[in-house]
Amino acid sequence: MKGADFTVKCALIAALLLAGCAHAPSPGTIWDTRAGRFVAAEEVFARAAGAEHVILCATHDNPEHHRLQRLALERLSGPRALALEQLDSEHQAAIDAAQARGADAEAIADAGRFDRKGWNWPLYRPLVEFALAQRWPLIAANLSRPQARRIVADPAISGLAPAPALARALERDIAESHCGQPPPAKLLAGMVEAQRARDARLAASLKGRTVLITGTGHARRDRGVPLYLPGADIVSIGFVEVDADKKAPGDYLTGLFAPESFDYVWFTPRAAREDPCAR
């Protein structure tokens, strides 16, 4: 193992050990995964303001996550572009044309064919409104659904180099998201490759100083978009719901998440929802 890699690994292990000794996270507390300590929001915003790319992930149905995303946008300095996973890249030209003629957020959603019901548009509208008010370009960052379906059917067409360890990790994530019951092996392999292709497309959309609005898996340094931006100055902030069964930050940084998943874990209340696995 190279010296630099060993040093980073040791730092992550030390942070995890410290996390296991820290007090229980509560809504509004923020854990710096590399420093292994709780930090103030001002420290997070100061670090993010200087980064080239800021990734703000959310659980899509949690209003508090989207409120904090909007707050983060307000605290970033200087011009940027706002990239959204919720808009497919095939609609970029239509979005550009709508923005050029001064369209409002509703017209932008129409131009980008935003799935208002599936993505719960009222939670995302304030983010688009902020970008329009600041004259930030809007980036339709995601792989189109037809492209994703083709890759699920034939993973070889993704054009991505094989990554067996990453594929196994994504298989575990997909199985977890399916209540521990993974799809059949062939379908699972296609879903993994489509997830990788989405991450690569999201990464390719980030040009210049950007903010990416996306889901938790895509924001992870060890799984998602940052893997396809080697050497880039990235700050990834994970908004994570508090779990009463977890008593310290280290309890969150095992299993689904790893110590290196995010730069900061910002704890929030849980959203009211039915347990999908109960069915």
Number of C-alpha atoms within 10 A of each C-alpha: 6 6 8 9 10 11 12 13 14 12 17 19 16 17 21 26 14 17 26 18 13 17 12 18 25 18 13 14 16 25 25 22 26 18 17 24 15 19 15 12 13 10 12 19 19 13 13 24 19 16 18 17 25 26 27 25 24 24 19 17 16 19 18 18 26 24 14 17 23 20 13 19 20 14 14 18 12 10 14 21 20 24 27 23 20 24 23 20 21 15 18 17 14 16 24 18 13 19 20 11 8 12 16 14 21 14 14 23 21 14 20 23 15 18 13 15 8 10 13 14 15 12 19 22 16 16 21 23 16 16 21 19 10 14 15 18 19 22 28 25 28 26 22 16 14 9 15 21 14 15 22 22 17 17 21 14 14 19 10 12 7 10 10 9 9 15 18 13 15 22 20 17 19 19 15 13 13 13 12 12 10 16 14 8 10 12 14 18 21 21 23 23 27 25 23 24 24 24 24 22 20 27 22 14 17 21 13 11 17 23 28 25 23 22 20 21 22 26 27 23 21 18 23 25 27 24 18 17 16 9 8 12 14 21 25 24 27 26 27 22 22 22 16 10 8 12 18 17 31 25 18 22 19 12 9 12 18 19 25 20 23 26 21 23 23 26 21 21 17 18 15 8 8 8 7 9 9 6 6
